[in-house]
Amino acid sequence: MDEKKITKEVSEFYDVVWTKYLPKVEEQKTFLLKHIGIENIKGKTILDAGCGTGVAAVCFKLLGAKEVVGIDISEGALKTARMLAERNKVDVIFEKDNLLDLKLKKKFDIIHSFGVLHHTADCRKSFDNLVRLLKPDGKFYIALYLKTPLTFLQQSARFFLRLFPKSMWVFISSQIKKLLSGKKNTKRGFDGEGDMLDWFFVPYRTHHTPKEIEGWFREHDMDSQLLIAKTGRYASTSNFLMLGSHGPKAK
Ligand SMILES: C[S@@+](CC[C@H](N)C(=O)[O-])C[C@H]1O[C@@H](n2cnc3c(N)ncnc32)[C@H](O)[C@@H]1O
C-alpha cells in the first residue's frame, strides 16, 4: 500500500472506532500522572500527536497544562475529541493534521504520542517530523507496538480476521474480548472491545523495539529512557513507552 492509501484507510478506520468508544477520563488521568508526572504537565505547552478521542489532551488540560493542541488525521476522532473537551469544560485546540506532512510549525515543551506513529505509512518520517516540533529542552513521550518473536502470529491473525466482512468486525471483536479477558477496561481507560477492534482490524501497523527507537533519538542527539516495557498483560500485545529529551535523563 502506498502512503496516500494507508493514510486514507487508517483515517476512515478511526472515523468509526473513535465515534463508537469513549475512554474513561479518570483512568487516563491516573495513568498520565503516574508515568508522565504533574511536573511535566502543569504550566507546559503540550502537543498530543494522533490524539484520537482527545482523552489524553483533555486530561493534560484538566491537570493544569498551559496550552494543549491535539492533532489527528481522522475527522471522526476530532469530532469526539471536541465533544469530550466541551463535556469536561476545558479549552483544547483540536486540528486536523497529517504526521507525514505537518502543517503545524509551533514548538512545544512536551510532545505526547501514544500508539500512533506505527499506524502511519512511514513511522520514522513521522517521528522525525515530531522531533522538529520540540523545544530545545522539550520532552517527547512516545508509545509504539512492541515487536516480539510472536509478532508474526498476531499479524497473521490480523490478516485472516480482516478477510471477514466489515459489518462483522465489531461482533468478532466483542467475542475475542470475551475469550481473551474478563477485564472490562485497560489501565488507560479504554473499552476492551474497542481495543480488540483496534488491535485486530486496523488497516496498517508496524512493530518496533525500544533499542530501535533509542537509535532514532540518538540520531537527533537525544537521550532516551524506557518508561514502560509493556503496557499490557503480554509483551506481544503491548506498546512500550519511551521518553526522549535533549537534556539529562531525569523525568
Ligand atoms: C490507536 S489510535 C491512538 C489514539 C490516541 N493517541 C490514544 O492513545 O487513544 C491512533 C490514532 O492515530 C491517528 N493517525 C494515524 N495516522 C495518522 C497520521 N498520518 N497523521 C495524524 N494522525 C494519524 C489515527 O487517526 C488514530 O486516532
The ligand as an SDF file (V2000), in Angstrom:
LIG
                    3D

 27 29  0  0  0  0  0  0  0  0999 V2000
   -4.5380    3.8030   18.1340 C   0  0  0  0  0  0  0  0  0  0  0  0
   -5.1080    5.4170   17.8870 S   0  0  0  0  0  0  0  0  0  0  0  0
   -4.3900    6.2250   19.3040 C   0  0  0  0  0  0  0  0  0  0  0  0
   -5.1560    7.4440   19.7150 C   0  0  0  0  0  0  0  0  0  0  0  0
   -4.6690    8.1230   20.9950 C   0  0  0  0  0  0  0  0  0  0  0  0
   -3.3110    8.5470   20.9240 N   0  0  0  0  0  0  0  0  0  0  0  0
   -4.8730    7.2140   22.1710 C   0  0  0  0  0  0  0  0  0  0  0  0
   -3.9260    6.8390   22.8450 O   0  0  0  0  0  0  0  0  0  0  0  0
   -6.0210    6.8670   22.4110 O   0  0  0  0  0  0  0  0  0  0  0  0
   -4.1230    6.0370   16.5550 C   0  0  0  0  0  0  0  0  0  0  0  0
   -4.5310    7.4420   16.1150 C   0  0  0  0  0  0  0  0  0  0  0  0
   -3.5440    7.9260   15.1780 O   0  0  0  0  0  0  0  0  0  0  0  0
   -4.2050    8.6640   14.1750 C   0  0  0  0  0  0  0  0  0  0  0  0
   -3.3590    8.6990   12.9800 N   0  0  0  0  0  0  0  0  0  0  0  0
   -2.9940    7.6550   12.2060 C   0  0  0  0  0  0  0  0  0  0  0  0
   -2.2390    8.0640   11.1670 N   0  0  0  0  0  0  0  0  0  0  0  0
   -2.1080    9.4170   11.3060 C   0  0  0  0  0  0  0  0  0  0  0  0
   -1.4310   10.4220   10.5530 C   0  0  0  0  0  0  0  0  0  0  0  0
   -0.7470   10.1250    9.4420 N   0  0  0  0  0  0  0  0  0  0  0  0
   -1.4970   11.7010   10.9880 N   0  0  0  0  0  0  0  0  0  0  0  0
   -2.2030   12.0220   12.1130 C   0  0  0  0  0  0  0  0  0  0  0  0
   -2.8620   11.1050   12.8580 N   0  0  0  0  0  0  0  0  0  0  0  0
   -2.8200    9.8230   12.4610 C   0  0  0  0  0  0  0  0  0  0  0  0
   -5.5000    7.8930   13.9750 C   0  0  0  0  0  0  0  0  0  0  0  0
   -6.4880    8.6230   13.3100 O   0  0  0  0  0  0  0  0  0  0  0  0
   -5.8670    7.4990   15.3990 C   0  0  0  0  0  0  0  0  0  0  0  0
   -6.7260    8.4300   16.0080 O   0  0  0  0  0  0  0  0  0  0  0  0
  1  2  1  0
  2  3  1  0
  2 10  1  0
  3  4  1  0
  4  5  1  0
  5  6  1  0
  5  7  1  0
  7  8  2  0
  7  9  1  0
 10 11  1  0
 11 12  1  0
 11 26  1  0
 12 13  1  0
 13 14  1  0
 13 24  1  0
 14 15  1  0
 14 23  1  0
 15 16  2  0
 16 17  1  0
 17 18  1  0
 17 23  2  0
 18 19  1  0
 18 20  2  0
 20 21  1  0
 21 22  2  0
 22 23  1  0
 24 25  1  0
 24 26  1  0
 26 27  1  0
M  CHG  2   2   1   9  -1
M  END
$$$$
